Amino acid sequence: MLLLLVLLTVAAMRITLAGAQVDGAARDAARAASLARTPASATAAAQQSAARTLAGQQLTCTQLTVTVDPAGFAVPVGTTATVAVHLTCRVALGDVAGPGMPGSTTITAGYAAPLDPYRAR
């Protein structure tokens, strides 16, 4: 019984920590996308930034999806706009999973960063 309680505690801590790490990766990815000049380069920058941030945090996603909403790039220069990034990370829990626990969990996070209104797009 005590072992099960310890496994549940460790799994809960891992999920909480992974959530914070995915949030940070979404923030970094949105910032990287906001520095790009085109939607295509924003998507590439967001994907690279998210993967780099998660690797630096030593979080391994069995499946990582990075979605960029580049609608802000279509806004005329001089108008405020944002670029939004949404991450989905599937984290394996097999090494701490007890009876009745899932072998993995999906963590999502999103963040929007402002685009410079006076920068050419």
Backbone as XML, in Angstrom:
<?xml version="1.0"?>
<chain id="A" units="angstrom">
  <residue number="1" name="MET">
    <atom name="N" x="0.812" y="-1.193" z="0.000"/>
    <atom name="CA" x="0.000" y="0.000" z="0.000"/>
    <atom name="C" x="0.861" y="1.265" z="0.000"/>
  </residue>
  <residue number="2" name="LEU">
    <atom name="N" x="1.928" y="1.246" z="0.796"/>
    <atom name="CA" x="2.827" y="2.393" z="0.864"/>
    <atom name="C" x="3.530" y="2.599" z="-0.479"/>
  </residue>
  <residue number="3" name="LEU">
    <atom name="N" x="3.902" y="1.495" z="-1.125"/>
    <atom name="CA" x="4.559" y="1.589" z="-2.426"/>
    <atom name="C" x="3.633" y="2.241" z="-3.450"/>
  </residue>
  <residue number="4" name="LEU">
    <atom name="N" x="2.367" y="1.891" z="-3.425"/>
    <atom name="CA" x="1.397" y="2.488" z="-4.341"/>
    <atom name="C" x="1.265" y="3.988" z="-4.093"/>
  </residue>
  <residue number="5" name="LEU">
    <atom name="N" x="1.257" y="4.387" z="-2.850"/>
    <atom name="CA" x="1.179" y="5.803" z="-2.498"/>
    <atom name="C" x="2.407" y="6.557" z="-2.996"/>
  </residue>
  <residue number="6" name="VAL">
    <atom name="N" x="3.574" y="5.954" z="-2.850"/>
    <atom name="CA" x="4.809" y="6.574" z="-3.339"/>
    <atom name="C" x="4.765" y="6.708" z="-4.857"/>
  </residue>
  <residue number="7" name="LEU">
    <atom name="N" x="4.327" y="5.665" z="-5.567"/>
    <atom name="CA" x="4.228" y="5.726" z="-7.026"/>
    <atom name="C" x="3.251" y="6.818" z="-7.476"/>
  </residue>
  <residue number="8" name="LEU">
    <atom name="N" x="2.125" y="6.924" z="-6.796"/>
    <atom name="CA" x="1.156" y="7.975" z="-7.140"/>
    <atom name="C" x="1.744" y="9.364" z="-6.914"/>
  </residue>
  <residue number="9" name="THR">
    <atom name="N" x="2.472" y="9.536" z="-5.837"/>
    <atom name="CA" x="3.096" y="10.829" z="-5.540"/>
    <atom name="C" x="4.143" y="11.185" z="-6.593"/>
  </residue>
  <residue number="10" name="VAL">
    <atom name="N" x="4.970" y="10.238" z="-6.953"/>
    <atom name="CA" x="6.006" y="10.475" z="-7.959"/>
    <atom name="C" x="5.363" y="10.790" z="-9.313"/>
  </residue>
  <residue number="11" name="ALA">
    <atom name="N" x="4.319" y="10.056" z="-9.682"/>
    <atom name="CA" x="3.632" y="10.316" z="-10.957"/>
    <atom name="C" x="3.003" y="11.702" z="-10.949"/>
  </residue>
  <residue number="12" name="ALA">
    <atom name="N" x="2.381" y="12.092" z="-9.860"/>
    <atom name="CA" x="1.769" y="13.423" z="-9.772"/>
    <atom name="C" x="2.827" y="14.514" z="-9.881"/>
  </residue>
  <residue number="13" name="MET">
    <atom name="N" x="3.966" y="14.306" z="-9.229"/>
    <atom name="CA" x="5.055" y="15.295" z="-9.315"/>
    <atom name="C" x="5.602" y="15.377" z="-10.733"/>
  </residue>
  <residue number="14" name="ARG">
    <atom name="N" x="5.740" y="14.238" z="-11.393"/>
    <atom name="CA" x="6.257" y="14.249" z="-12.760"/>
    <atom name="C" x="5.291" y="14.978" z="-13.695"/>
  </residue>
  <residue number="15" name="ILE">
    <atom name="N" x="4.000" y="14.752" z="-13.539"/>
    <atom name="CA" x="3.009" y="15.415" z="-14.391"/>
    <atom name="C" x="3.018" y="16.921" z="-14.147"/>
  </residue>
  <residue number="16" name="THR">
    <atom name="N" x="3.111" y="17.331" z="-12.896"/>
    <atom name="CA" x="3.149" y="18.759" z="-12.565"/>
    <atom name="C" x="4.395" y="19.422" z="-13.138"/>
  </residue>
  <residue number="17" name="LEU">
    <atom name="N" x="5.546" y="18.799" z="-12.964"/>
    <atom name="CA" x="6.788" y="19.341" z="-13.487"/>
    <atom name="C" x="6.761" y="19.394" z="-15.014"/>
  </residue>
  <residue number="18" name="ALA">
    <atom name="N" x="6.266" y="18.350" z="-15.642"/>
    <atom name="CA" x="6.179" y="18.329" z="-17.106"/>
    <atom name="C" x="5.251" y="19.432" z="-17.604"/>
  </residue>
  <residue number="19" name="GLY">
    <atom name="N" x="4.162" y="19.691" z="-16.889"/>
    <atom name="CA" x="3.257" y="20.773" z="-17.277"/>
    <atom name="C" x="3.951" y="22.119" z="-17.253"/>
  </residue>
  <residue number="20" name="ALA">
    <atom name="N" x="4.745" y="22.362" z="-16.223"/>
    <atom name="CA" x="5.489" y="23.626" z="-16.138"/>
    <atom name="C" x="6.519" y="23.723" z="-17.262"/>
  </residue>
  <residue number="21" name="GLN">
    <atom name="N" x="7.153" y="22.626" z="-17.587"/>
    <atom name="CA" x="8.154" y="22.630" z="-18.653"/>
    <atom name="C" x="7.514" y="22.860" z="-20.021"/>
  </residue>
  <residue number="22" name="VAL">
    <atom name="N" x="6.365" y="22.273" z="-20.254"/>
    <atom name="CA" x="5.659" y="22.482" z="-21.525"/>
    <atom name="C" x="5.163" y="23.933" z="-21.615"/>
  </residue>
  <residue number="23" name="ASP">
    <atom name="N" x="4.699" y="24.492" z="-20.515"/>
    <atom name="CA" x="4.316" y="25.915" z="-20.499"/>
    <atom name="C" x="5.492" y="26.801" z="-20.890"/>
  </residue>
  <residue number="24" name="GLY">
    <atom name="N" x="6.648" y="26.540" z="-20.311"/>
    <atom name="CA" x="7.844" y="27.313" z="-20.639"/>
    <atom name="C" x="8.245" y="27.155" z="-22.090"/>
  </residue>
  <residue number="25" name="ALA">
    <atom name="N" x="8.122" y="25.943" z="-22.606"/>
    <atom name="CA" x="8.460" y="25.706" z="-24.016"/>
    <atom name="C" x="7.491" y="26.444" z="-24.940"/>
  </residue>
  <residue number="26" name="ALA">
    <atom name="N" x="6.216" y="26.506" z="-24.566"/>
    <atom name="CA" x="5.234" y="27.239" z="-25.377"/>
    <atom name="C" x="5.558" y="28.728" z="-25.387"/>
  </residue>
  <residue number="27" name="ARG">
    <atom name="N" x="5.939" y="29.258" z="-24.231"/>
    <atom name="CA" x="6.313" y="30.677" z="-24.145"/>
    <atom name="C" x="7.532" y="30.961" z="-25.021"/>
  </residue>
  <residue number="28" name="ASP">
    <atom name="N" x="8.562" y="30.121" z="-24.912"/>
    <atom name="CA" x="9.772" y="30.313" z="-25.711"/>
    <atom name="C" x="9.484" y="30.181" z="-27.203"/>
  </residue>
  <residue number="29" name="ALA">
    <atom name="N" x="8.635" y="29.221" z="-27.564"/>
    <atom name="CA" x="8.294" y="29.012" z="-28.977"/>
    <atom name="C" x="7.525" y="30.208" z="-29.539"/>
  </residue>
  <residue number="30" name="ALA">
    <atom name="N" x="6.610" y="30.755" z="-28.747"/>
    <atom name="CA" x="5.850" y="31.927" z="-29.204"/>
    <atom name="C" x="6.773" y="33.120" z="-29.386"/>
  </residue>
  <residue number="31" name="ARG">
    <atom name="N" x="7.709" y="33.293" z="-28.474"/>
    <atom name="CA" x="8.665" y="34.406" z="-28.590"/>
    <atom name="C" x="9.520" y="34.235" z="-29.843"/>
  </residue>
  <residue number="32" name="ALA">
    <atom name="N" x="10.000" y="33.023" z="-30.092"/>
    <atom name="CA" x="10.805" y="32.766" z="-31.297"/>
    <atom name="C" x="9.982" y="33.020" z="-32.553"/>
  </residue>
  <residue number="33" name="ALA">
    <atom name="N" x="8.719" y="32.610" z="-32.549"/>
    <atom name="CA" x="7.856" y="32.832" z="-33.717"/>
    <atom name="C" x="7.599" y="34.322" z="-33.920"/>
  </residue>
  <residue number="34" name="SER">
    <atom name="N" x="7.516" y="35.084" z="-32.845"/>
    <atom name="CA" x="7.233" y="36.516" z="-32.978"/>
    <atom name="C" x="8.394" y="37.282" z="-33.585"/>
  </residue>
  <residue number="35" name="LEU">
    <atom name="N" x="9.576" y="36.719" z="-33.549"/>
    <atom name="CA" x="10.744" y="37.388" z="-34.130"/>
    <atom name="C" x="10.902" y="37.098" z="-35.615"/>
  </residue>
  <residue number="36" name="ALA">
    <atom name="N" x="10.147" y="36.152" z="-36.134"/>
    <atom name="CA" x="10.239" y="35.770" z="-37.547"/>
    <atom name="C" x="9.545" y="36.803" z="-38.426"/>
  </residue>
  <residue number="37" name="ARG">
    <atom name="N" x="9.867" y="36.795" z="-39.703"/>
    <atom name="CA" x="9.269" y="37.756" z="-40.643"/>
    <atom name="C" x="8.161" y="37.167" z="-41.507"/>
  </residue>
  <residue number="38" name="THR">
    <atom name="N" x="8.097" y="35.825" z="-41.569"/>
    <atom name="CA" x="7.066" y="35.175" z="-42.381"/>
    <atom name="C" x="6.398" y="34.069" z="-41.566"/>
  </residue>
  <residue number="39" name="PRO">
    <atom name="N" x="5.182" y="33.697" z="-41.954"/>
    <atom name="CA" x="4.526" y="32.592" z="-41.245"/>
    <atom name="C" x="5.317" y="31.282" z="-41.303"/>
  </residue>
  <residue number="40" name="ALA">
    <atom name="N" x="5.927" y="30.993" z="-42.447"/>
    <atom name="CA" x="6.696" y="29.750" z="-42.573"/>
    <atom name="C" x="7.901" y="29.754" z="-41.643"/>
  </residue>
  <residue number="41" name="SER">
    <atom name="N" x="8.613" y="30.867" z="-41.592"/>
    <atom name="CA" x="9.779" y="30.925" z="-40.706"/>
    <atom name="C" x="9.346" y="30.971" z="-39.239"/>
  </residue>
  <residue number="42" name="ALA">
    <atom name="N" x="8.162" y="31.517" z="-38.963"/>
    <atom name="CA" x="7.634" y="31.517" z="-37.592"/>
    <atom name="C" x="7.343" y="30.095" z="-37.132"/>
  </residue>
  <residue number="43" name="THR">
    <atom name="N" x="6.773" y="29.291" z="-38.007"/>
    <atom name="CA" x="6.477" y="27.899" z="-37.673"/>
    <atom name="C" x="7.763" y="27.123" z="-37.427"/>
  </residue>
  <residue number="44" name="ALA">
    <atom name="N" x="8.741" y="27.300" z="-38.306"/>
    <atom name="CA" x="10.016" y="26.604" z="-38.135"/>
    <atom name="C" x="10.713" y="27.038" z="-36.849"/>
  </residue>
  <residue number="45" name="ALA">
    <atom name="N" x="10.706" y="28.325" z="-36.574"/>
    <atom name="CA" x="11.352" y="28.833" z="-35.358"/>
    <atom name="C" x="10.660" y="28.307" z="-34.106"/>
  </residue>
  <residue number="46" name="ALA">
    <atom name="N" x="9.325" y="28.249" z="-34.130"/>
    <atom name="CA" x="8.576" y="27.753" z="-32.972"/>
    <atom name="C" x="8.873" y="26.281" z="-32.730"/>
  </residue>
  <residue number="47" name="GLN">
    <atom name="N" x="8.920" y="25.485" z="-33.790"/>
    <atom name="CA" x="9.201" y="24.059" z="-33.639"/>
    <atom name="C" x="10.602" y="23.824" z="-33.087"/>
  </residue>
  <residue number="48" name="GLN">
    <atom name="N" x="11.574" y="24.546" z="-33.622"/>
    <atom name="CA" x="12.949" y="24.392" z="-33.146"/>
    <atom name="C" x="13.085" y="24.848" z="-31.701"/>
  </residue>
  <residue number="49" name="SER">
    <atom name="N" x="12.474" y="25.965" z="-31.372"/>
    <atom name="CA" x="12.565" y="26.496" z="-30.014"/>
    <atom name="C" x="11.916" y="25.560" z="-29.002"/>
  </residue>
  <residue number="50" name="ALA">
    <atom name="N" x="10.738" y="25.033" z="-29.330"/>
    <atom name="CA" x="10.045" y="24.119" z="-28.416"/>
    <atom name="C" x="10.878" y="22.863" z="-28.179"/>
  </residue>
  <residue number="51" name="ALA">
    <atom name="N" x="11.403" y="22.279" z="-29.245"/>
    <atom name="CA" x="12.215" y="21.063" z="-29.108"/>
    <atom name="C" x="13.478" y="21.344" z="-28.297"/>
  </residue>
  <residue number="52" name="ARG">
    <atom name="N" x="14.108" y="22.488" z="-28.544"/>
    <atom name="CA" x="15.335" y="22.848" z="-27.828"/>
    <atom name="C" x="15.054" y="23.094" z="-26.333"/>
  </residue>
  <residue number="53" name="THR">
    <atom name="N" x="13.972" y="23.793" z="-26.037"/>
    <atom name="CA" x="13.632" y="24.074" z="-24.644"/>
    <atom name="C" x="13.312" y="22.790" z="-23.885"/>
  </residue>
  <residue number="54" name="LEU">
    <atom name="N" x="12.521" y="21.918" z="-24.492"/>
    <atom name="CA" x="12.167" y="20.662" z="-23.822"/>
    <atom name="C" x="13.392" y="19.773" z="-23.631"/>
  </residue>
  <residue number="55" name="ALA">
    <atom name="N" x="14.281" y="19.746" z="-24.618"/>
    <atom name="CA" x="15.509" y="18.953" z="-24.479"/>
    <atom name="C" x="16.384" y="19.528" z="-23.370"/>
  </residue>
  <residue number="56" name="GLY">
    <atom name="N" x="16.440" y="20.844" z="-23.290"/>
    <atom name="CA" x="17.222" y="21.486" z="-22.233"/>
    <atom name="C" x="16.656" y="21.213" z="-20.844"/>
  </residue>
  <residue number="57" name="GLN">
    <atom name="N" x="15.352" y="20.997" z="-20.764"/>
    <atom name="CA" x="14.700" y="20.663" z="-19.501"/>
    <atom name="C" x="14.717" y="19.156" z="-19.239"/>
  </residue>
  <residue number="58" name="GLN">
    <atom name="N" x="15.291" y="18.404" z="-20.166"/>
    <atom name="CA" x="15.383" y="16.942" z="-20.098"/>
    <atom name="C" x="14.005" y="16.285" z="-20.018"/>
  </residue>
  <residue number="59" name="LEU">
    <atom name="N" x="13.065" y="16.864" z="-20.769"/>
    <atom name="CA" x="11.732" y="16.272" z="-20.886"/>
    <atom name="C" x="11.621" y="15.645" z="-22.261"/>
  </residue>
  <residue number="60" name="THR">
    <atom name="N" x="11.313" y="14.371" z="-22.297"/>
    <atom name="CA" x="11.176" y="13.664" z="-23.555"/>
    <atom name="C" x="9.700" y="13.456" z="-23.849"/>
  </residue>
  <residue number="61" name="CYS">
    <atom name="N" x="9.260" y="14.016" z="-24.953"/>
    <atom name="CA" x="7.885" y="13.815" z="-25.410"/>
    <atom name="C" x="7.887" y="12.656" z="-26.389"/>
  </residue>
  <residue number="62" name="THR">
    <atom name="N" x="7.048" y="11.649" z="-26.136"/>
    <atom name="CA" x="6.957" y="10.556" z="-27.101"/>
    <atom name="C" x="6.283" y="11.047" z="-28.368"/>
  </residue>
  <residue number="63" name="GLN">
    <atom name="N" x="5.502" y="12.108" z="-28.248"/>
    <atom name="CA" x="4.879" y="12.753" z="-29.399"/>
    <atom name="C" x="4.772" y="14.240" z="-29.077"/>
  </residue>
  <residue number="64" name="LEU">
    <atom name="N" x="5.375" y="15.081" z="-29.918"/>
    <atom name="CA" x="5.332" y="16.528" z="-29.736"/>
    <atom name="C" x="4.687" y="17.166" z="-30.955"/>
  </residue>
  <residue number="65" name="THR">
    <atom name="N" x="3.659" y="17.963" z="-30.714"/>
    <atom name="CA" x="2.995" y="18.689" z="-31.793"/>
    <atom name="C" x="3.080" y="20.177" z="-31.483"/>
  </residue>
  <residue number="66" name="VAL">
    <atom name="N" x="3.572" y="20.942" z="-32.442"/>
    <atom name="CA" x="3.671" y="22.388" z="-32.307"/>
    <atom name="C" x="2.795" y="23.007" z="-33.384"/>
  </residue>
  <residue number="67" name="THR">
    <atom name="N" x="1.784" y="23.746" z="-32.967"/>
    <atom name="CA" x="0.869" y="24.400" z="-33.895"/>
    <atom name="C" x="1.021" y="25.907" z="-33.754"/>
  </residue>
  <residue number="68" name="VAL">
    <atom name="N" x="1.200" y="26.587" z="-34.873"/>
    <atom name="CA" x="1.373" y="28.040" z="-34.874"/>
    <atom name="C" x="0.198" y="28.672" z="-35.606"/>
  </residue>
  <residue number="69" name="ASP">
    <atom name="N" x="-0.404" y="29.686" z="-34.989"/>
    <atom name="CA" x="-1.457" y="30.469" z="-35.637"/>
    <atom name="C" x="-0.821" y="31.769" z="-36.114"/>
  </residue>
  <residue number="70" name="PRO">
    <atom name="N" x="-0.488" y="31.839" z="-37.406"/>
    <atom name="CA" x="0.236" y="32.997" z="-37.927"/>
    <atom name="C" x="-0.674" y="34.124" z="-38.431"/>
  </residue>
  <residue number="71" name="ALA">
    <atom name="N" x="-1.926" y="34.154" z="-37.983"/>
    <atom name="CA" x="-2.870" y="35.164" z="-38.498"/>
    <atom name="C" x="-2.363" y="36.582" z="-38.291"/>
  </residue>
  <residue number="72" name="GLY">
    <atom name="N" x="-1.586" y="36.813" z="-37.264"/>
    <atom name="CA" x="-1.074" y="38.164" z="-36.999"/>
    <atom name="C" x="-0.166" y="38.691" z="-38.088"/>
  </residue>
  <residue number="73" name="PHE">
    <atom name="N" x="0.435" y="37.804" z="-38.861"/>
    <atom name="CA" x="1.318" y="38.248" z="-39.945"/>
    <atom name="C" x="0.540" y="38.900" z="-41.087"/>
  </residue>
  <residue number="74" name="ALA">
    <atom name="N" x="-0.762" y="38.651" z="-41.172"/>
    <atom name="CA" x="-1.591" y="39.226" z="-42.228"/>
    <atom name="C" x="-2.105" y="40.618" z="-41.860"/>
  </residue>
  <residue number="75" name="VAL">
    <atom name="N" x="-1.921" y="41.022" z="-40.614"/>
    <atom name="CA" x="-2.391" y="42.328" z="-40.151"/>
    <atom name="C" x="-1.489" y="43.407" z="-40.743"/>
  </residue>
  <residue number="76" name="PRO">
    <atom name="N" x="-2.046" y="44.517" z="-41.180"/>
    <atom name="CA" x="-1.219" y="45.580" z="-41.772"/>
    <atom name="C" x="-0.182" y="46.120" z="-40.774"/>
  </residue>
  <residue number="77" name="VAL">
    <atom name="N" x="0.947" y="46.547" z="-41.310"/>
    <atom name="CA" x="1.997" y="47.146" z="-40.496"/>
    <atom name="C" x="1.427" y="48.378" z="-39.797"/>
  </residue>
  <residue number="78" name="GLY">
    <atom name="N" x="1.792" y="48.561" z="-38.536"/>
    <atom name="CA" x="1.279" y="49.673" z="-37.748"/>
    <atom name="C" x="0.122" y="49.269" z="-36.844"/>
  </residue>
  <residue number="79" name="THR">
    <atom name="N" x="-0.371" y="48.051" z="-37.035"/>
    <atom name="CA" x="-1.473" y="47.518" z="-36.230"/>
    <atom name="C" x="-0.919" y="46.462" z="-35.278"/>
  </residue>
  <residue number="80" name="THR">
    <atom name="N" x="-1.402" y="46.465" z="-34.049"/>
    <atom name="CA" x="-0.918" y="45.438" z="-33.113"/>
    <atom name="C" x="-1.449" y="44.067" z="-33.518"/>
  </residue>
  <residue number="81" name="ALA">
    <atom name="N" x="-0.601" y="43.062" z="-33.312"/>
    <atom name="CA" x="-0.968" y="41.689" z="-33.672"/>
    <atom name="C" x="-0.163" y="40.730" z="-32.812"/>
  </residue>
  <residue number="82" name="THR">
    <atom name="N" x="-0.611" y="39.492" z="-32.775"/>
    <atom name="CA" x="0.104" y="38.457" z="-32.026"/>
    <atom name="C" x="0.264" y="37.207" z="-32.881"/>
  </residue>
  <residue number="83" name="VAL">
    <atom name="N" x="1.180" y="36.374" z="-32.465"/>
    <atom name="CA" x="1.327" y="35.043" z="-33.033"/>
    <atom name="C" x="1.145" y="34.076" z="-31.866"/>
  </residue>
  <residue number="84" name="ALA">
    <atom name="N" x="0.295" y="33.083" z="-32.058"/>
    <atom name="CA" x="-0.019" y="32.134" z="-30.995"/>
    <atom name="C" x="0.600" y="30.774" z="-31.307"/>
  </residue>
  <residue number="85" name="VAL">
    <atom name="N" x="1.072" y="30.118" z="-30.259"/>
    <atom name="CA" x="1.673" y="28.791" z="-30.388"/>
    <atom name="C" x="0.978" y="27.863" z="-29.402"/>
  </residue>
  <residue number="86" name="HIS">
    <atom name="N" x="0.683" y="26.652" z="-29.852"/>
    <atom name="CA" x="0.044" y="25.645" z="-29.011"/>
    <atom name="C" x="0.894" y="24.376" z="-29.076"/>
  </residue>
  <residue number="87" name="LEU">
    <atom name="N" x="1.276" y="23.866" z="-27.905"/>
    <atom name="CA" x="2.077" y="22.639" z="-27.828"/>
    <atom name="C" x="1.254" y="21.507" z="-27.241"/>
  </residue>
  <residue number="88" name="THR">
    <atom name="N" x="1.468" y="20.316" z="-27.764"/>
    <atom name="CA" x="0.911" y="19.101" z="-27.198"/>
    <atom name="C" x="2.062" y="18.115" z="-27.045"/>
  </residue>
  <residue number="89" name="CYS">
    <atom name="N" x="2.272" y="17.646" z="-25.813"/>
    <atom name="CA" x="3.380" y="16.745" z="-25.504"/>
    <atom name="C" x="2.834" y="15.509" z="-24.798"/>
  </residue>
  <residue number="90" name="ARG">
    <atom name="N" x="3.138" y="14.346" z="-25.335"/>
    <atom name="CA" x="2.737" y="13.091" z="-24.700"/>
    <atom name="C" x="3.932" y="12.608" z="-23.880"/>
  </residue>
  <residue number="91" name="VAL">
    <atom name="N" x="3.739" y="12.507" z="-22.564"/>
    <atom name="CA" x="4.811" y="12.144" z="-21.637"/>
    <atom name="C" x="4.596" y="10.714" z="-21.146"/>
  </residue>
  <residue number="92" name="ALA">
    <atom name="N" x="5.629" y="9.896" z="-21.257"/>
    <atom name="CA" x="5.550" y="8.508" z="-20.801"/>
    <atom name="C" x="5.633" y="8.444" z="-19.280"/>
  </residue>
  <residue number="93" name="LEU">
    <atom name="N" x="4.785" y="7.607" z="-18.696"/>
    <atom name="CA" x="4.778" y="7.404" z="-17.245"/>
    <atom name="C" x="5.011" y="5.945" z="-16.891"/>
  </residue>
  <residue number="94" name="GLY">
    <atom name="N" x="5.419" y="5.152" z="-17.853"/>
    <atom name="CA" x="5.557" y="3.717" z="-17.650"/>
    <atom name="C" x="6.466" y="3.330" z="-16.509"/>
  </residue>
  <residue number="95" name="ASP">
    <atom name="N" x="7.495" y="4.119" z="-16.244"/>
    <atom name="CA" x="8.432" y="3.763" z="-15.177"/>
    <atom name="C" x="7.893" y="4.067" z="-13.783"/>
  </residue>
  <residue number="96" name="VAL">
    <atom name="N" x="6.825" y="4.868" z="-13.682"/>
    <atom name="CA" x="6.237" y="5.162" z="-12.362"/>
    <atom name="C" x="4.774" y="4.760" z="-12.282"/>
  </residue>
  <residue number="97" name="ALA">
    <atom name="N" x="4.248" y="4.158" z="-13.337"/>
    <atom name="CA" x="2.837" y="3.791" z="-13.362"/>
    <atom name="C" x="2.576" y="2.588" z="-12.463"/>
  </residue>
  <residue number="98" name="GLY">
    <atom name="N" x="1.546" y="2.721" z="-11.678"/>
    <atom name="CA" x="1.113" y="1.617" z="-10.835"/>
    <atom name="C" x="-0.124" y="0.975" z="-11.440"/>
  </residue>
  <residue number="99" name="PRO">
    <atom name="N" x="-0.709" y="0.025" z="-10.751"/>
    <atom name="CA" x="-1.921" y="-0.620" z="-11.253"/>
    <atom name="C" x="-3.045" y="0.397" z="-11.452"/>
  </residue>
  <residue number="100" name="GLY">
    <atom name="N" x="-3.667" y="0.347" z="-12.588"/>
    <atom name="CA" x="-4.781" y="1.238" z="-12.886"/>
    <atom name="C" x="-4.375" y="2.614" z="-13.381"/>
  </residue>
  <residue number="101" name="MET">
    <atom name="N" x="-3.072" y="2.884" z="-13.476"/>
    <atom name="CA" x="-2.595" y="4.191" z="-13.953"/>
    <atom name="C" x="-2.281" y="4.102" z="-15.440"/>
  </residue>
  <residue number="102" name="PRO">
    <atom name="N" x="-2.474" y="5.202" z="-16.151"/>
    <atom name="CA" x="-2.135" y="5.189" z="-17.575"/>
    <atom name="C" x="-0.622" y="5.148" z="-17.766"/>
  </residue>
  <residue number="103" name="GLY">
    <atom name="N" x="-0.200" y="4.636" z="-18.900"/>
    <atom name="CA" x="1.231" y="4.558" z="-19.210"/>
    <atom name="C" x="1.793" y="5.861" z="-19.725"/>
  </residue>
  <residue number="104" name="SER">
    <atom name="N" x="0.911" y="6.822" z="-20.058"/>
    <atom name="CA" x="1.358" y="8.139" z="-20.521"/>
    <atom name="C" x="0.237" y="9.146" z="-20.298"/>
  </residue>
  <residue number="105" name="THR">
    <atom name="N" x="0.592" y="10.399" z="-20.407"/>
    <atom name="CA" x="-0.397" y="11.474" z="-20.292"/>
    <atom name="C" x="-0.065" y="12.548" z="-21.317"/>
  </residue>
  <residue number="106" name="THR">
    <atom name="N" x="-1.075" y="13.269" z="-21.754"/>
    <atom name="CA" x="-0.886" y="14.339" z="-22.722"/>
    <atom name="C" x="-0.998" y="15.682" z="-22.015"/>
  </residue>
  <residue number="107" name="ILE">
    <atom name="N" x="-0.001" y="16.512" z="-22.236"/>
    <atom name="CA" x="0.037" y="17.842" z="-21.634"/>
    <atom name="C" x="-0.002" y="18.865" z="-22.759"/>
  </residue>
  <residue number="108" name="THR">
    <atom name="N" x="-0.859" y="19.861" z="-22.601"/>
    <atom name="CA" x="-0.969" y="20.913" z="-23.608"/>
    <atom name="C" x="-0.705" y="22.265" z="-22.977"/>
  </residue>
  <residue number="109" name="ALA">
    <atom name="N" x="-0.225" y="23.182" z="-23.798"/>
    <atom name="CA" x="0.015" y="24.554" z="-23.343"/>
    <atom name="C" x="-0.047" y="25.470" z="-24.551"/>
  </residue>
  <residue number="110" name="GLY">
    <atom name="N" x="-0.440" y="26.685" z="-24.314"/>
    <atom name="CA" x="-0.490" y="27.677" z="-25.380"/>
    <atom name="C" x="0.024" y="29.010" z="-24.886"/>
  </residue>
  <residue number="111" name="TYR">
    <atom name="N" x="0.519" y="29.801" z="-25.808"/>
    <atom name="CA" x="1.036" y="31.117" z="-25.461"/>
    <atom name="C" x="0.960" y="31.997" z="-26.704"/>
  </residue>
  <residue number="112" name="ALA">
    <atom name="N" x="0.735" y="33.266" z="-26.499"/>
    <atom name="CA" x="0.714" y="34.231" z="-27.604"/>
    <atom name="C" x="1.728" y="35.322" z="-27.314"/>
  </residue>
  <residue number="113" name="ALA">
    <atom name="N" x="2.464" y="35.708" z="-28.329"/>
    <atom name="CA" x="3.470" y="36.760" z="-28.191"/>
    <atom name="C" x="3.158" y="37.871" z="-29.188"/>
  </residue>
  <residue number="114" name="PRO">
    <atom name="N" x="3.393" y="39.113" z="-28.801"/>
    <atom name="CA" x="3.096" y="40.228" z="-29.701"/>
    <atom name="C" x="4.102" y="40.331" z="-30.836"/>
  </residue>
  <residue number="115" name="LEU">
    <atom name="N" x="3.598" y="40.750" z="-31.975"/>
    <atom name="CA" x="4.460" y="41.070" z="-33.111"/>
    <atom name="C" x="4.748" y="42.561" z="-33.062"/>
  </residue>
  <residue number="116" name="ASP">
    <atom name="N" x="5.933" y="42.948" z="-33.487"/>
    <atom name="CA" x="6.281" y="44.362" z="-33.531"/>
    <atom name="C" x="5.398" y="45.046" z="-34.571"/>
  </residue>
  <residue number="117" name="PRO">
    <atom name="N" x="4.582" y="46.045" z="-34.165"/>
    <atom name="CA" x="3.647" y="46.648" z="-35.105"/>
    <atom name="C" x="4.315" y="47.443" z="-36.215"/>
  </residue>
  <residue number="118" name="TYR">
    <atom name="N" x="5.567" y="47.822" z="-36.058"/>
    <atom name="CA" x="6.224" y="48.654" z="-37.066"/>
    <atom name="C" x="7.296" y="47.917" z="-37.847"/>
  </residue>
  <residue number="119" name="ARG">
    <atom name="N" x="7.290" y="46.621" z="-37.731"/>
    <atom name="CA" x="8.245" y="45.808" z="-38.437"/>
    <atom name="C" x="7.627" y="45.276" z="-39.716"/>
  </residue>
  <residue number="120" name="ALA">
    <atom name="N" x="8.402" y="45.256" z="-40.783"/>
    <atom name="CA" x="7.885" y="44.727" z="-42.044"/>
    <atom name="C" x="7.542" y="43.261" z="-41.880"/>
  </residue>
  <residue number="121" name="ARG">
    <atom name="N" x="6.413" y="42.873" z="-42.467"/>
    <atom name="CA" x="5.990" y="41.476" z="-42.378"/>
    <atom name="C" x="5.927" y="40.868" z="-43.750"/>
  </residue>
</chain>
